[in-house]
Structures are given as C-alpha cells and as structure tokens.
Amino acid sequence: MNENIRKFIRDDVDVNSITDPIEDTRSESDKMDDLLQKSFISLSDNYPKPPSYLSIRDEFAGDIIPIFTPGNISAITGKAKAKKSFVQTMFTAATSMNGALNSRIIADLPEGKEMVILFDTEQSKYAVYRVTNRVKKLTNGNDENFVAFSLRGMDTDEIIALMNHVVDKFQNIGVIYIDQIADLTRSINDEKEAVKIVKWLEKMSNDYDLHICCVIHQNKGDGYATGWLGSQIMKKAETIISVEKEEQNKDISHVRPERSRGREFEPFSIIIDNEGMPKMIGTQETAQYNTELSI
C-alpha cells in the first residue's frame, strides 16, 4: 500500500464502530479520517460476491439472473393501472416464502434475513389487507415472515421515522417493498429532496444489509419514472423493472428490465386470473391468450 495512504488507513480499526458523522462532535479532520477509513477499498482483501435475494429464471435457457442483492435499491415502474402492484405482490410472495414462485421467480434469503416488509403509502387498510391475502394465497399460507403496514394519510416525516424505527426494531429484514415511494417526498419535482430520499434509501439498504424495492409511476409521455425522484431512482437503482399493458389484451401485462447493473433477465408476462391472482405466463401462453381474444 502507498505510504501516503497507509498513514490514514488504520488496519486495526473496525469500520462498523466508526462514529456516525451526523452525531460526531469531533474536528472536521478527524471526521474525514474516519470517512476515509470507512470508504477505503483494500486491493489486498477479497470482497465476496453478494448473494442474490431475488432472481428471475429465463423461460428457455433456464439461466438464473439476480435482480435484488443486499445493499441496493430497485424500482418497479409503469403507467397507471399497468399492474405494477401485482408484480410487486409476486416478488413479495416469493421472498416471503423464500422459495420459487411459478418456477421462475426465485428467492434465496439467508438465515437471519428472512423477514419481508411491505410499506404501502397509497392504499387504504382494506386494500392493503387484500394485498396481504394475495401474498398468503400465492405462498399457500407460507407467509409467516411477511409483515405489511398501511401508511396512507401519514406525513412524510412520520413515514420516514416509522421506517427507521422498523429497521432498527427488526434486525432480520431481508427485503423492504415501498408502494408508492413518491409519498416519501413533499414534491417529486424537488431535486434536493429527491437526492436526500434516495441517499437515505441507499444508506438504509447498506447499513442493514437489505434490499429495498420501490414502486413509482412513469410519465404519461415516455417510459421515465416521474419527477426528480424518479430520475434519481433510475440513476441509483440496481434494477429498474418496467410493467406495461398488452395492447391487444388488457388482462396481460409485460414485465421487462428497463435498466440493470448486471445481466438483464428475460422479459416475461403476467395475467390476472378469475380470482384476481397474478400469474406468470410464458411467450407461448401470451400468444395463445391473444389468439383466443381475436377469435
């Protein structure tokens, strides 16, 4: 190691014990030394590849593509009524039962990180209750690690404070879902507030070794997530998942990777059955549904 760097990087310091700079009353120089220590990447150390908390198996090749890893955020985007929340419900079900849903949505949460939290800021308690029932049905009742909260009507500061309290209280959280993330800001078009919220999400996911998946609307005229908040999430997210209705058949929605830091998963489709339950369908099934519709 370069000696000019070595005098600042202290090998005997546990980075987890470093004081939070927000609460630190020491000199600016001491604060910066600790931040330097915390952010330093040693070329002599081996950094293990992070596990995948949620993956998608390709329909034909069978390859398993990670989409949720700890210490990262992701987003599900789409126009209004595109069935974004149904896609989130499927992901929630897979992570809640910590297994495979429809043989293609695969969760693998490690021991001690099995808890899954849904924060719904948009819907009433009854509507969130219906979501939890869908999760229960999709998991065949194997939902003991799933907890949901309805935060509709709460002030943004209250929502953030409650989320901070929950992650402090429950140390075994693996994945957090937030539907809708826009309710965590007073204005999605406030650049400074958007940067602050996304930085907070990044810090929470990193500090607690969990993944945060957000649902956010797309602009009507294009495929971009709405406002400065959407722009920041698009830049910072590990995976951006777009949900779009089928033109010929409004019962079908297409799910595809909008952006990804790694390899992109193969697009797939979902359909809502007669019981209001989402189901993943393959390319051939989608064509069949559309053919039956046209007859």
Backbone torsions as a table, in degrees:
resi	resn	phi	psi	omega
1	MET	NA	140.8	176.6
2	ASN	-57.6	132.3	-175.2
3	GLU	-64.1	-29.7	177.9
4	ASN	-66.4	-28.4	177.1
5	ILE	-84.9	-39.0	-175.3
6	ARG	-56.6	-36.1	-175.8
7	LYS	-69.0	-17.8	176.3
8	PHE	-96.9	-31.2	-177.3
9	ILE	-91.0	114.9	-176.0
10	ARG	-100.8	110.2	-175.2
11	ASP	-64.1	-22.2	-175.2
12	ASP	-90.4	5.1	-176.2
13	VAL	-95.7	131.6	173.6
14	ASP	-82.0	114.0	-175.4
15	VAL	-63.4	-24.6	180.0
16	ASN	-71.8	-16.7	-179.3
17	SER	-94.1	-1.0	-178.3
18	ILE	-68.1	138.5	-176.7
19	THR	-65.4	139.7	175.0
20	ASP	-61.6	125.2	-177.2
21	PRO	-61.2	-24.8	-179.8
22	ILE	-67.8	-34.0	-177.8
23	GLU	-99.6	2.6	-175.1
24	ASP	-81.5	129.2	-179.9
25	THR	-105.8	9.3	-179.1
26	ARG	-80.0	-178.5	-178.6
27	SER	-66.3	158.2	178.6
28	GLU	-61.7	-35.7	179.8
29	SER	-64.2	-43.8	178.2
30	ASP	-64.8	-38.8	178.2
31	LYS	-61.9	-44.9	-178.5
32	MET	-66.9	-35.0	176.6
33	ASP	-61.6	-40.7	179.2
34	ASP	-70.0	-38.1	176.2
35	LEU	-65.1	-37.3	176.9
36	LEU	-61.7	-43.4	178.6
37	GLN	-62.9	-42.9	-175.8
38	LYS	-67.8	-33.5	-174.9
39	SER	-95.2	-6.3	-175.7
40	PHE	-65.9	135.0	175.5
41	ILE	-109.2	114.7	-178.8
42	SER	-85.0	127.8	179.3
43	LEU	-74.3	-14.6	179.9
44	SER	-90.2	-8.6	-179.6
45	ASP	-96.5	154.2	173.6
46	ASN	-102.3	121.1	179.6
47	TYR	-99.8	114.6	-176.1
48	PRO	-66.1	146.5	175.6
49	LYS	-65.3	131.5	-177.5
50	PRO	-67.6	149.2	177.5
51	PRO	-71.0	162.4	175.1
52	SER	-100.3	118.3	178.1
53	TYR	-77.9	-28.5	177.5
54	LEU	-147.3	137.5	-179.2
55	SER	-137.4	163.6	175.3
56	ILE	-119.3	128.0	175.9
57	ARG	-90.2	130.0	178.7
58	ASP	-62.7	146.5	-176.5
59	GLU	-65.2	-41.9	-173.7
60	PHE	-105.1	-49.5	-177.3
61	ALA	-71.5	-29.2	-179.6
62	GLY	82.6	1.7	179.3
63	ASP	-66.7	144.2	179.7
64	ILE	-102.7	117.2	-173.8
65	ILE	-108.6	117.4	178.3
66	PRO	-65.0	139.0	174.8
67	ILE	-126.1	-26.3	177.2
68	PHE	-121.5	116.9	172.4
69	THR	-122.1	154.6	-178.7
70	PRO	-65.0	148.3	-179.7
71	GLY	83.2	12.2	-178.1
72	ASN	-133.6	165.1	173.8
73	ILE	-119.5	158.0	176.6
74	SER	-141.9	173.8	-179.3
75	ALA	-146.7	144.5	171.4
76	ILE	-110.1	120.0	-176.3
77	THR	-121.5	161.2	178.7
78	GLY	166.8	164.3	175.9
79	LYS	-69.0	169.7	177.1
80	ALA	-58.9	138.6	177.7
81	LYS	66.3	20.3	178.3
82	ALA	-79.0	-7.8	-178.2
83	LYS	82.8	33.6	176.7
84	LYS	-59.4	-45.2	-177.0
85	SER	-66.3	-29.3	177.5
86	PHE	-69.0	-39.1	176.2
87	VAL	-63.8	-44.4	176.9
88	GLN	-59.5	-39.7	178.9
89	THR	-60.7	-39.8	178.5
90	MET	-65.4	-43.4	176.9
91	PHE	-63.3	-41.4	179.4
92	THR	-61.3	-42.9	-179.9
93	ALA	-62.8	-45.0	-179.4
94	ALA	-61.5	-45.8	-179.4
95	THR	-71.0	-31.9	-179.6
96	SER	-66.0	-41.3	179.4
97	MET	-90.4	-5.3	177.7
98	ASN	52.8	53.2	-179.3
99	GLY	-158.5	-154.5	-176.0
100	ALA	-102.5	134.6	174.8
101	LEU	-113.2	128.3	-177.0
102	ASN	56.5	22.9	178.7
103	SER	65.1	4.4	-174.2
104	ARG	-129.6	-25.0	175.2
105	ILE	-97.7	111.6	-166.8
106	ILE	-120.8	121.2	176.5
107	ALA	-104.0	146.0	178.1
108	ASP	-146.9	72.6	179.6
109	LEU	-82.5	134.0	-178.3
110	PRO	-73.1	163.6	178.0
111	GLU	-59.0	133.0	-178.5
112	GLY	90.9	-4.8	178.3
113	LYS	-130.2	33.4	-173.0
114	GLU	-85.9	-10.0	-174.7
115	MET	-76.4	138.4	-179.4
116	VAL	-124.2	128.9	-176.3
117	ILE	-117.7	134.6	170.6
118	LEU	-114.2	122.0	171.2
119	PHE	-107.0	112.0	178.3
120	ASP	-106.7	114.8	-176.8
121	THR	-97.0	-4.9	-169.0
122	GLU	-108.1	-38.2	-170.0
123	GLN	-97.8	160.5	176.7
124	SER	-70.0	168.2	179.3
125	LYS	-60.4	-37.9	179.8
126	TYR	-65.9	-41.8	179.8
127	ALA	-64.5	-39.8	177.6
128	VAL	-67.8	-36.0	175.7
129	TYR	-59.3	-40.4	177.9
130	ARG	-64.6	-37.3	176.7
131	VAL	-62.7	-44.7	-179.6
132	THR	-62.9	-34.4	177.3
133	ASN	-67.0	-36.8	176.1
134	ARG	-63.6	-43.3	177.8
135	VAL	-60.0	-43.2	-179.3
136	LYS	-61.5	-42.9	-179.9
137	LYS	-67.9	-42.1	-179.1
138	LEU	-64.6	-30.3	-179.5
139	THR	-93.3	2.3	-175.6
140	ASN	55.8	38.4	177.5
141	GLY	83.8	1.0	-179.3
142	ASN	-89.4	60.8	-172.8
143	ASP	-121.6	24.3	-175.6
144	GLU	-65.1	-17.9	179.4
145	ASN	-94.8	5.6	-175.8
146	PHE	-104.2	132.2	177.6
147	VAL	-134.0	136.0	-179.2
148	ALA	-124.2	148.2	177.7
149	PHE	-132.4	134.4	173.9
150	SER	-98.4	115.5	-175.3
151	LEU	-110.0	15.4	-178.0
152	ARG	-60.3	134.1	177.7
153	GLY	91.4	-10.4	179.7
154	MET	-78.8	150.1	173.5
155	ASP	-69.0	152.3	-178.4
156	THR	-57.2	-40.8	179.1
157	ASP	-64.4	-37.2	177.9
158	GLU	-65.5	-41.4	-179.8
159	ILE	-61.4	-48.0	-178.7
160	ILE	-64.4	-42.1	178.9
161	ALA	-62.5	-40.3	179.8
162	LEU	-66.2	-42.9	178.6
163	MET	-61.8	-42.7	176.8
164	ASN	-60.7	-39.8	179.8
165	HIS	-64.8	-41.2	-177.9
166	VAL	-65.1	-46.2	-178.4
167	VAL	-69.2	-27.0	174.3
168	ASP	-72.8	-36.7	-175.0
169	LYS	-76.2	-39.2	-176.7
170	PHE	-113.4	105.7	-174.7
171	GLN	-82.7	-6.8	-175.2
172	ASN	-102.4	24.4	179.8
173	ILE	-76.9	130.3	176.6
174	GLY	-102.9	-41.1	-177.7
175	VAL	-137.5	137.5	173.0
176	ILE	-118.4	132.6	173.7
177	TYR	-110.3	133.9	178.5
178	ILE	-123.3	116.5	-179.0
179	ASP	-131.2	104.7	4.7
180	GLN	-106.6	142.3	-179.4
181	ILE	-69.3	-23.9	-178.2
182	ALA	-61.6	-25.1	-178.9
183	ASP	-75.5	-2.3	176.0
184	LEU	-88.1	-0.9	178.3
185	THR	-124.0	154.9	174.6
186	ARG	-78.6	-27.1	177.3
187	SER	-151.0	123.8	179.5
188	ILE	-72.2	-8.6	179.6
189	ASN	-101.5	10.6	175.7
190	ASP	-92.3	109.6	-174.3
191	GLU	-61.5	-46.9	-177.5
192	LYS	-63.0	-42.0	179.9
193	GLU	-67.6	-38.6	178.5
194	ALA	-61.7	-45.0	178.7
195	VAL	-61.8	-42.2	-178.9
196	LYS	-62.3	-44.5	-178.6
197	ILE	-65.3	-45.2	-178.1
198	VAL	-67.1	-38.9	175.8
199	LYS	-61.7	-39.4	177.8
200	TRP	-64.0	-43.1	177.4
201	LEU	-61.9	-43.8	179.0
202	GLU	-61.7	-44.0	-179.1
203	LYS	-64.4	-42.8	179.8
204	MET	-62.8	-45.5	-178.7
205	SER	-64.3	-36.7	-179.4
206	ASN	-74.6	-46.6	-176.2
207	ASP	-65.8	-34.2	-176.0
208	TYR	-105.4	6.8	175.3
209	ASP	55.0	49.4	-179.5
210	LEU	-133.2	174.1	177.6
211	HIS	-115.9	140.3	179.0
212	ILE	-118.7	121.2	178.3
213	CYS	-110.1	123.3	-177.5
214	CYS	-109.2	146.0	171.8
215	VAL	-105.4	130.8	-180.0
216	ILE	-146.3	144.6	-178.8
217	HIS	-73.0	157.1	171.8
218	GLN	-99.2	154.6	172.3
219	ASN	-61.9	149.0	-179.3
220	LYS	-64.6	-35.2	-173.1
221	GLY	-88.5	-13.5	-178.8
222	ASP	-150.1	-172.5	-177.0
223	GLY	-97.6	13.0	-178.1
224	TYR	-85.1	144.7	175.0
225	ALA	-65.2	147.8	-169.6
226	THR	-70.8	140.9	169.6
227	GLY	69.7	-176.9	176.2
228	TRP	-62.9	-34.4	178.7
229	LEU	-62.0	-46.8	177.9
230	GLY	-60.4	-40.2	179.8
231	SER	-62.9	-42.9	179.3
232	GLN	-65.8	-41.3	179.2
233	ILE	-65.0	-41.7	178.6
234	MET	-59.7	-35.0	-178.9
235	LYS	-75.1	-36.8	-169.3
236	LYS	-98.1	-18.0	-173.4
237	ALA	-71.4	146.1	174.3
238	GLU	-68.8	-42.9	-178.6
239	THR	-138.2	130.8	172.5
240	ILE	-111.9	122.0	-176.6
241	ILE	-112.7	123.6	-178.5
242	SER	-102.1	135.9	178.5
243	VAL	-118.9	127.4	-175.8
244	GLU	-139.1	137.7	178.6
245	LYS	-69.0	145.5	173.1
246	GLU	-71.0	133.0	-178.4
247	GLU	-64.1	-42.1	-176.6
248	GLN	-79.0	-30.0	-173.1
249	ASN	-137.5	104.9	-175.4
250	LYS	-69.5	-9.6	176.6
251	ASP	-79.2	-13.7	-177.6
252	ILE	-107.6	137.2	173.3
253	SER	-125.1	141.9	-179.8
254	HIS	-100.0	135.8	-178.0
255	VAL	-117.0	124.7	-177.6
256	ARG	-143.6	156.8	176.5
257	PRO	-76.9	116.8	177.1
258	GLU	-77.2	-44.6	177.0
259	ARG	-151.1	150.8	178.8
260	SER	-153.9	143.1	176.4
261	ARG	-75.3	-24.7	179.5
262	GLY	-115.0	-151.8	178.8
263	ARG	-68.6	137.6	-178.7
264	GLU	-82.8	141.7	176.3
265	PHE	-77.4	159.5	178.8
266	GLU	-72.7	130.9	179.0
267	PRO	-56.8	149.1	176.5
268	PHE	-140.6	175.5	-179.3
269	SER	-127.3	157.2	174.4
270	ILE	-128.4	156.5	174.7
271	ILE	-135.6	147.4	177.5
272	ILE	-97.2	120.5	-175.9
273	ASP	-78.9	-176.7	-176.2
274	ASN	-65.0	-18.7	178.6
275	GLU	-96.3	7.9	178.9
276	GLY	76.0	23.1	-178.6
277	MET	-105.0	136.0	178.5
278	PRO	-76.7	145.2	179.6
279	LYS	-142.3	133.6	176.1
280	MET	-75.6	135.2	178.1
281	ILE	-127.0	151.3	-178.9
282	GLY	-86.4	178.9	-178.3
283	THR	-60.5	-43.7	-178.9
284	GLN	-66.7	-38.9	179.0
285	GLU	-66.4	-38.3	178.0
286	THR	-60.7	-45.4	178.4
287	ALA	-62.2	-38.6	179.6
288	GLN	-64.3	-44.9	178.5
289	TYR	-59.6	-42.1	-178.6
290	ASN	-68.8	-35.9	177.4
291	THR	-65.6	-44.1	178.7
292	GLU	-62.8	-34.8	179.9
293	LEU	-67.1	-35.5	-175.4
294	SER	-81.7	-13.0	-178.2
295	ILE	-75.2	NA	NA
